[in-house]
Amino acid sequence: MDNESLFFLIFNLNDEFPVLDNLMIFGATYLIYLTFIFISFLGFKGGIREKKAFLLIFLGLPIAVLLIKGIHLFFYEPRPFVTFHFSPIVGETADASFPSRHATISAVFAFAFTYFKSKWVLLLLPVMAWIGLSRVFVGVHYPLDILVGFAVGAISIFIALKIKDLLKIYLLR
């Protein structure tokens, strides 16, 4: 199944189940902000693993933004609602679709907590999937945008860990 076919398979589920529609709209618009508030709380009030994950997130997020901007220099994919001339379920600007910034940011959150083996990863990984799926459901991203966004988030955490190690070596001379 190709990217567009899978997009329409997911997108055409809207208006079938009102509760699902509301959950997906929430996931596509507000859940990332709620997740940021939650991980900020964990960063200040959680255990040592959560505090380390929180610091890694703040090193990983700028790297993720730079990677996305770099991808945009070489590859531009319009959003599905622009390509196929329909109105998405949520308001969204008609900028680049690939990769999904929401998916990337949620992946940075989840993978930082995964690296430090926090118990909260059991919540953050499903939230990451919910955010990604909901962005397709509401019509603002293709599935490949989401998958590459998750990959960019993972790569950002990997690079952040390498930078952390280099800083540790440099600062301990």
N, C-alpha and C positions, 0 to 999 in steps of 0.2 A: 504494500500500500504506500503510495507516495505522500508527500508532505501535505499537499492541498486536499487530497481525498480524506486523510486522517483529520485535517482541520475541519472539514465540513461534517464529518461523522460526529465530532465532538460538538461543534458549534450548533448543529441542527437539533441537539438535545434541548436547547433552550425553548421555553414556552411549553414544555411537556409536563414539568413538575414545578409548581410555584415555589415550594420550599427549596428545591435544588437551585432554582434561579437566584433566590435571595442569598443562599450560602455562597454561590459562585460570585455574585456581585460583591459581597463582603470580602471574599478571598482575593478578588482582583483589585479592589480599591483600598480597603482599610486594614486588612490583615497584616500587611508589611509594617505599618506604623505601630500597630499593637504589638507585633513581635519585637520591634526595636525598643519599645518601652519596656517590654518584659526582659529582654536581654540586658538592657541598661540597669534595671533593678537587680538582676542576677549579678551583674558586674560590680555592683556596690554592696549588695547584701548576701550574695551567694558564697559558696565555698571557694577554696583556692583554684579548683579546676575552672569554675565559672569566671573567676576574675582573670585567669590566664586567657581563657577563650575570648573574653571581652576585649582584652588588650590586643590579641591577635586579630580580632575583627577590625579594630581601628588601624592596624597596619595593613590588613588585607583589602579594605574598602577602597582606598585611593589606588591601589594596584589594579583592582577590578575596573575602576572608572577609566584608568589609562588603557587597559587592554580593550575595553569596549570602544573607546575613542579611536584606538589604532585599527580595530576591525572596521570601523565606519570609514576610515580613510581609503580602504581598499574594496569594501563590499557594502552595497546599499540595497536593502530589500524593503519595499514599501509595506506598510501594514496591510493585513487582509482586507479590511474595510475600504481601503483606498484602491487596491487592485480590483476588487469585485464590486465596488460601488454599492455598499450597503451601510446602514448606520449601526455601529456597535452598540451593545447593551449599556456600556458605560462610556462616558465622555473621555476621549483620548485625543492627543494631538497626532497629526499625520506625519510624524517623523519616522526615523528608521525603526524597523521591526526587529532586525537581526543584529545581535542577540538580545534577548529580553533583559532589560535592566532589573526588573522585579525578580526574575528567576536568578540572576547573578547575585544580587544582594541577599536573597533568601538562602542561596547556597553558601555564601560566605558565612552567614550566621550559623547555619546547620553544620557545615564542615569544620568550623573552628571548634564548636562544642564536641563534634565527633573526635577530632584530633586529641582533645584533652579527656576523652572518655567520660564526659559529664552525663549524669543520669537524665538531663534535660534533652539530650539528643533524641530520646524516644518521643518527645513532643515536637522538636524542631524539624526533624526529617519529614514527618507527615505534613507539617505546616508548609514546608518547602514544596512538597508535591501538590498541596492544595493551591498554593499561590500560582504555581506553574500551570496546572490544569485549568484553573479558573480564568487565567489570562487568555487561554485558547477558547474556552467556553463562551466568554463575552465578546469574542471576535476581534481582539486587538493583537494577537500573536499566532503564528503558526507553531505546530509542535516542535519543529526543528529549532525555532528561536528559543524555546524553553530548554531543550536538551543542551544546546550550545551555551546558553546562559548558565546552566548548572555546571557545565565543564569549565567555563571561564571562572566561575566562583571557586571551583576546586583548584584550578591553576593559580588563582590569586592567593589562596591560602598556602599552597606549596611555595610560591615565590616569597610570600611573607615569612614563612618559616626559615627559608634560606637567608633572607635578609636579617632576621633575628639572630641566626647563628653567626653570621658575619659580624654583626654589631657586638655580639657577646665576645667573640675573639678579639675584635679591635679594642673594645673597652677594657678587657682584662689583661692587656699587655703590660 
